[in-house]
Amino acid sequence: MSSHTQSLSYRLSNRRPAGLAALAALVATIAFAIFGLNSSAMAADAPTAGGWIRIAHLSPDTKAVDVTLTALAGGAKVYELDDLAYGAVSAYVAMSQGTYVVAMVPTGSPANTPAMIQQSINVVSGQPMTVAALGKNSDLKTVVFPDDLTPPAAGQARVRVIQASTDVSSVSIATSTGQPVTADAKQGTATGYASVPAGTWNLDLTGAASPATASVTLASGAVATLFVLDNSTGGVTIKPVIDSASVGATPVGGIQTGGGFLAHHINAAPSADSVLLGVTIALAAALLIALGVLSAARRRESTR
């Protein structure tokens, strides 16, 4: 073998390992980026156990209120609800598991106005709850009612009563056909759930100075709460709320102010699949470029 051939062979044998090492390093770097970004995206999409909260204004002589929920850990304000009037019940909002502080101030109050009522509440995984401002304004308090949205049997609906009247100590409610919904429900309490056939029901309330009636349509599988409230004439009224209609998917992560569960996901980071696809395309392009560079280098060496 000539000295020129030996020299060329030596150069190629030394350059190929160096080129392959560089290519291997490039592959390792991009692969690390794929798995790193994929893990980050998966973490962003990973569900966090949580529950649901809804707010009810059940104080007859308290004007409309603005409500805030603040995370106890870190103090971040995670939810705001403005202008909640007497008798209003919000939809459920999904909350990450943890402890929060609920505070209420009169609607339109300046910033830093002291709260009329303020209380810490614990959100437990899988547990919906109704957080209510209850009682007369002079004795206003926050009460948490655990809710049970378990679907009833086929063809049935489930209904309970929250007795929020401040003028009547107890009430009984039955359907117009005589089927009892609750008997002697005490002021400030929530009853258990009763199963009734699905359909439209006329309800009769007794126990108040003036009996009250209401009509409610319960679809098969519905879960409802009947709120007993004071009216403007000194009597009581029944406000039916279909609870199961105001809960969406299982709560995931936190909520954005004013946006709730859906806004959290619309504004979330790109999914793991989309990140992986983008980086894989980049990896393929980088490999093609690297192979092209090595191939060109070899051709140059072979012509020397």
C-alpha positions as CSV (number, residue, x, y, z in Angstrom):
1,M,0.0,0.0,0.0
2,S,1.3,3.4,-0.9
3,S,2.1,6.0,1.7
4,H,-0.6,8.3,0.2
5,T,-3.3,5.5,0.5
6,Q,-2.1,4.7,4.1
7,S,-2.4,8.4,5.0
8,L,-5.9,8.7,3.5
9,S,-7.0,5.5,5.3
10,Y,-5.7,6.8,8.6
11,R,-7.5,10.1,8.1
12,L,-10.8,8.4,7.3
13,S,-10.6,5.9,10.1
14,N,-10.0,8.7,12.6
15,R,-12.6,11.1,11.2
16,R,-15.4,8.5,11.0
17,P,-15.4,7.8,14.8
18,A,-15.3,11.5,15.5
19,G,-18.2,12.2,13.1
20,L,-20.2,9.3,14.5
21,A,-19.5,10.5,18.1
22,A,-20.8,13.9,17.1
23,L,-23.9,12.4,15.6
24,A,-24.5,10.3,18.7
25,A,-24.1,13.3,20.9
26,L,-26.6,15.2,18.7
27,V,-29.1,12.3,18.9
28,A,-28.7,12.0,22.7
29,T,-29.2,15.8,23.1
30,I,-32.4,15.9,21.1
31,A,-33.7,12.7,22.6
32,F,-33.2,14.2,26.1
33,A,-35.1,17.3,24.9
34,I,-38.0,15.1,23.7
35,F,-38.3,13.3,27.0
36,G,-37.8,16.5,29.0
37,L,-40.5,18.4,27.1
38,N,-42.8,15.5,27.0
39,S,-42.6,15.1,30.7
40,S,-43.3,18.8,31.3
41,A,-46.3,18.6,29.0
42,M,-47.6,15.5,30.7
43,A,-47.2,17.2,34.0
44,A,-49.1,20.2,32.8
45,D,-51.9,17.9,31.6
46,A,-51.9,15.6,34.6
47,P,-55.1,15.8,36.6
48,T,-55.0,17.1,40.1
49,A,-57.6,15.7,42.5
50,G,-60.2,18.2,43.5
51,G,-63.8,18.9,44.3
52,W,-66.6,21.4,43.5
53,I,-67.8,24.5,45.2
54,R,-70.9,26.6,44.6
55,I,-72.0,29.8,46.4
56,A,-75.5,30.5,47.7
57,H,-76.8,33.9,49.0
58,L,-79.4,32.9,51.6
59,S,-79.5,36.0,53.8
60,P,-82.8,37.8,53.2
61,D,-81.8,41.3,54.5
62,T,-78.3,41.3,53.1
63,K,-77.8,43.1,49.8
64,A,-75.9,41.7,46.9
65,V,-72.4,40.6,47.6
66,D,-69.1,40.0,45.8
67,V,-67.4,36.7,46.7
68,T,-63.8,35.7,46.5
69,L,-62.0,32.4,47.2
70,T,-58.4,32.6,48.1
71,A,-55.9,29.7,48.5
72,L,-54.7,29.5,52.0
73,A,-51.3,28.4,50.8
74,G,-49.7,31.3,49.0
75,G,-52.7,33.6,49.2
76,A,-53.6,33.5,45.5
77,K,-57.1,34.7,44.6
78,V,-58.5,31.8,42.6
79,Y,-62.2,32.7,42.1
80,E,-64.4,35.8,42.1
81,L,-68.1,36.1,41.9
82,D,-69.7,39.5,41.6
83,D,-73.2,40.8,42.4
84,L,-74.7,37.7,44.0
85,A,-78.2,38.6,45.2
86,Y,-80.5,37.0,47.7
87,G,-81.7,33.6,46.6
88,A,-79.1,33.2,43.9
89,V,-77.1,30.0,43.7
90,S,-74.0,29.9,41.5
91,A,-73.0,26.9,39.3
92,Y,-70.3,24.6,40.7
93,V,-66.7,25.5,40.0
94,A,-63.9,22.9,40.0
95,M,-61.3,23.5,42.7
96,S,-58.0,21.7,43.4
97,Q,-58.0,19.8,46.7
98,G,-56.8,22.1,49.6
99,T,-57.9,24.8,52.0
100,Y,-59.4,28.1,50.8
101,V,-60.7,31.2,52.4
102,V,-64.2,32.4,51.3
103,A,-64.9,36.1,51.9
104,M,-67.9,38.3,51.0
105,V,-68.2,42.1,50.8
106,P,-71.1,44.3,49.7
107,T,-71.2,44.5,45.9
108,G,-69.2,47.4,44.6
109,S,-67.1,47.9,47.7
110,P,-63.7,49.5,47.4
111,A,-60.6,47.3,47.5
112,N,-59.5,46.3,51.0
113,T,-63.0,46.6,52.4
114,P,-63.2,44.3,55.5
115,A,-65.2,41.2,54.7
116,M,-68.8,40.8,56.1
117,I,-68.1,37.2,56.6
118,Q,-64.9,35.1,56.1
119,Q,-64.2,31.5,56.7
120,S,-61.8,28.8,55.7
121,I,-63.1,25.7,53.8
122,N,-61.5,22.4,52.9
123,V,-62.0,21.1,49.4
124,V,-61.9,17.3,49.4
125,S,-61.3,15.1,46.4
126,G,-64.5,14.1,44.7
127,Q,-66.8,16.1,47.1
128,P,-69.2,18.8,45.9
129,M,-70.4,21.4,48.4
130,T,-72.6,24.4,48.8
131,V,-71.1,27.3,50.6
132,A,-73.9,29.6,51.8
133,A,-74.2,33.0,53.5
134,L,-77.1,32.2,55.9
135,G,-79.2,34.1,58.5
136,K,-80.2,37.7,59.1
137,N,-77.5,40.3,58.4
138,S,-77.1,41.0,62.1
139,D,-76.2,37.3,62.7
140,L,-74.7,36.5,59.3
141,K,-72.7,33.3,59.0
142,T,-71.1,30.9,56.5
143,V,-72.5,27.4,56.4
144,V,-71.0,24.6,54.3
145,F,-73.5,21.9,53.1
146,P,-71.9,18.7,51.6
147,D,-73.7,17.7,48.4
148,D,-74.3,14.2,47.0
149,L,-74.7,14.1,43.3
150,T,-74.8,10.3,43.0
151,P,-77.3,9.5,40.2
152,P,-80.5,7.8,41.2
153,A,-81.9,4.6,39.8
154,A,-83.3,4.6,36.2
155,G,-86.5,6.6,36.0
156,Q,-85.9,8.3,39.3
157,A,-84.7,11.7,40.6
158,R,-83.2,12.6,43.9
159,V,-84.2,15.8,45.8
160,R,-83.4,17.3,49.2
161,V,-84.3,20.5,51.0
162,I,-82.1,23.3,52.4
163,Q,-84.3,25.2,54.9
164,A,-82.9,28.7,54.8
165,S,-86.0,30.6,55.9
166,T,-85.2,32.9,58.9
167,D,-88.9,33.4,59.8
168,V,-90.0,29.8,60.0
169,S,-88.4,27.3,62.4
170,S,-89.3,24.2,60.5
171,V,-91.2,23.2,57.3
172,S,-92.5,20.0,55.7
173,I,-92.7,19.5,51.9
174,A,-94.7,16.9,50.0
175,T,-95.8,16.3,46.5
176,S,-99.4,17.1,45.5
177,T,-100.0,13.3,45.5
178,G,-98.9,13.1,49.2
179,Q,-95.5,11.7,48.8
180,P,-93.2,13.3,51.5
181,V,-90.0,15.0,50.5
182,T,-89.1,16.1,54.0
183,A,-90.8,16.5,57.3
184,D,-90.0,19.1,59.9
185,A,-86.8,20.4,58.2
186,K,-85.2,22.7,60.7
187,Q,-84.0,26.2,60.1
188,G,-80.5,26.4,58.7
189,T,-80.2,22.7,57.9
190,A,-80.0,20.5,54.8
191,T,-82.1,17.3,54.7
192,G,-81.1,13.9,53.2
193,Y,-82.0,13.1,49.7
194,A,-85.4,11.5,48.8
195,S,-85.9,9.5,45.6
196,V,-89.0,10.4,43.5
197,P,-90.2,9.3,40.1
198,A,-88.9,11.6,37.3
199,G,-91.4,14.0,36.0
200,T,-93.1,17.3,36.8
201,W,-94.2,17.7,40.4
202,N,-96.3,20.2,42.3
203,L,-94.9,20.7,45.8
204,D,-96.8,21.8,48.9
205,L,-95.0,23.4,51.8
206,T,-96.5,23.5,55.3
207,G,-95.3,24.9,58.6
208,A,-95.3,28.5,57.6
209,A,-98.1,31.0,58.4
210,S,-99.0,30.9,54.7
211,P,-98.6,27.6,52.9
212,A,-96.4,27.7,49.8
213,T,-96.4,25.8,46.5
214,A,-93.9,25.3,43.7
215,S,-93.6,23.3,40.6
216,V,-90.4,21.4,39.6
217,T,-89.6,19.2,36.6
218,L,-87.1,16.5,37.4
219,A,-85.6,14.5,34.5
220,S,-84.6,10.9,35.0
221,G,-81.2,10.9,36.7
222,A,-81.6,14.5,38.0
223,V,-80.4,15.6,41.5
224,A,-82.1,18.7,42.9
225,T,-82.1,21.0,45.9
226,L,-85.3,22.8,47.1
227,F,-84.2,26.1,48.8
228,V,-86.8,27.4,51.3
229,L,-86.5,31.2,51.3
230,D,-88.3,34.2,52.9
231,N,-90.4,36.3,50.6
232,S,-91.2,40.0,50.6
233,T,-94.6,39.5,52.2
234,G,-93.5,37.7,55.3
235,G,-94.1,34.2,54.0
236,V,-91.8,31.6,52.4
237,T,-91.1,30.4,48.9
238,I,-89.5,27.3,47.4
239,K,-86.7,27.7,44.9
240,P,-85.8,24.5,43.0
241,V,-82.3,24.2,41.7
242,I,-81.2,21.3,39.5
243,D,-77.7,20.5,41.0
244,S,-76.6,17.9,38.6
245,A,-77.1,20.2,35.6
246,S,-74.4,22.6,36.9
247,V,-71.5,20.2,37.2
248,G,-69.4,19.3,34.2
249,A,-66.4,17.0,34.1
250,T,-64.3,15.8,37.0
251,P,-62.4,18.8,38.4
252,V,-58.9,19.1,37.2
253,G,-56.2,21.6,38.4
254,G,-57.1,25.1,39.6
255,I,-59.5,27.6,38.1
256,Q,-59.0,30.9,36.5
257,T,-60.8,34.0,37.9
258,G,-64.1,34.3,36.1
259,G,-63.4,31.3,33.9
260,G,-63.7,28.2,35.9
261,F,-62.8,24.7,34.7
262,L,-63.1,25.3,30.9
263,A,-60.9,28.4,31.0
264,H,-58.2,26.4,32.8
265,H,-58.0,23.9,30.0
266,I,-58.3,26.4,27.1
267,N,-55.3,28.3,28.5
268,A,-53.3,25.2,29.4
269,A,-49.9,24.3,28.0
270,P,-49.8,22.3,24.7
271,S,-50.6,18.7,25.1
272,A,-47.9,16.0,25.4
273,D,-48.7,14.6,22.0
274,S,-48.4,17.9,20.2
275,V,-45.0,18.7,21.9
276,L,-43.7,15.2,21.1
277,L,-44.7,15.5,17.4
278,G,-43.0,18.8,17.0
279,V,-39.8,17.7,18.6
280,T,-39.8,14.5,16.7
281,I,-40.0,16.4,13.4
282,A,-37.1,18.6,14.6
283,L,-35.1,15.4,15.5
284,A,-35.6,13.9,12.0
285,A,-34.6,17.1,10.3
286,A,-31.4,17.4,12.5
287,L,-30.5,13.7,11.7
288,L,-30.9,14.3,8.0
289,I,-28.6,17.4,8.1
290,A,-26.0,15.5,10.2
291,L,-26.0,12.6,7.8
292,G,-25.7,14.9,4.9
293,V,-22.7,16.7,6.5
294,L,-20.9,13.4,7.2
295,S,-21.6,12.1,3.7
296,A,-20.2,15.2,2.1
297,A,-17.1,15.0,4.3
298,R,-16.5,11.4,3.2
299,R,-16.9,12.3,-0.5
300,R,-14.3,15.0,-0.1
301,E,-11.9,12.7,1.6
302,S,-12.3,10.0,-1.1
303,T,-11.4,12.4,-3.8
304,R,-8.1,13.5,-2.2
